[in-house]
Amino acid sequence: MFETLLVSTGIVALAEIGDKTQLLALLLAARYRKPIPIIAGILIATLANHFLAASLGHQIAQLLSESTLLWLLAASFLAVAAWTLVPDKLDDDGQIAVKHGPFIATVIAFFIAEMGDKTQVATVMLAAQFEYFWMVIGGTTIGMLLANAPVVLVGNFAAERLPLKLIRTLAATGFLAFALYCAWQAFSL
């Protein structure tokens, strides 16, 4: 059970480094300068988004054979490994609607930004792989907060000093290892 939580946390925390939602967190922190409502908004948006993603992953696991699921997971982890190497950018020149306060703006912006994002795809895969549904949601949410809360709290100082290329390479290597492990398990069946 704790393996599910730890793997989910680690995968999402690494995948989130340099992601568009991390850039969004930096933008919101610079715009509003109110870290608590922004972090609370990230929490709510991530819980909602990753609940939907984990639900999809759980349903996929019920429909496919173990071998098919393992091959699908291996291919998905391989795709996410490659995707992780490509730096994200915010769409629309980094502009977000700021009519509402920091909490509402963060919930809406983060929920939308996570749709189809690599961390959402990772959540689908993790929920398909692990039987502990709530641990996947908890772990992926913790991973999002581990990657984004420091950006909100520290702002530009930390973001400019992180070796993002090295971190993306390490994260991609982790996803590649998961892909190889799933393929090895599929061959073993």
Buried (B, 14 or more C-beta within 10 A) or exposed (E): EEEBBBBBBBBBBBBBBBBBBBBBBBBBBEBBEBBEBBBBBBBBBBBBBBBBBBBBBBEBBEEBEEEEBBBBBBBBBBBBBEBBBEEBEBEEEBEBEBEEEBBBBBBBBBBBBBEEBBBBBBBBBBBBBBEBBEBBBBBBBBBBBBBBBBBBBBBEEEBEEBEBEEBBEEBBBBBBEBBBBBBEBBEEE
